[in-house]
Amino acid sequence: MITDSHIGRTYPATDPYVVSAAKVAEFAAAGGDSNYVWSLSNETLGTLYAANETALYQSTTNVGTNILTVLDGSNNFASAKIYQR
């Protein structure tokens, strides 16, 4: 459960998530101001389906690295690298 005690904490980076051409990756945001905006660094590598705190990423057949970013209403953000092979 996310509580106010999590505000301001930082966490170490995780290993990249590898997505094949047939995969869909699920992402979720928690905490902060819940007005989340999701974006991709390269829309030719995948399609993003976002609804507030959750997002689905569907890869294309293209190979490369995409960066998924979520921004909350207070301008806090988090990013995830998605490697497609």
Secondary structure, 3 states (H helix, E strand, C coil): CCCHHHCCCCCCCCCCEEECCCCEEEEECCCCCCCCEEEECCCCCEEEEEECCEEEEEECCCCEEEEEEEECCCCCEEEEEEEEC
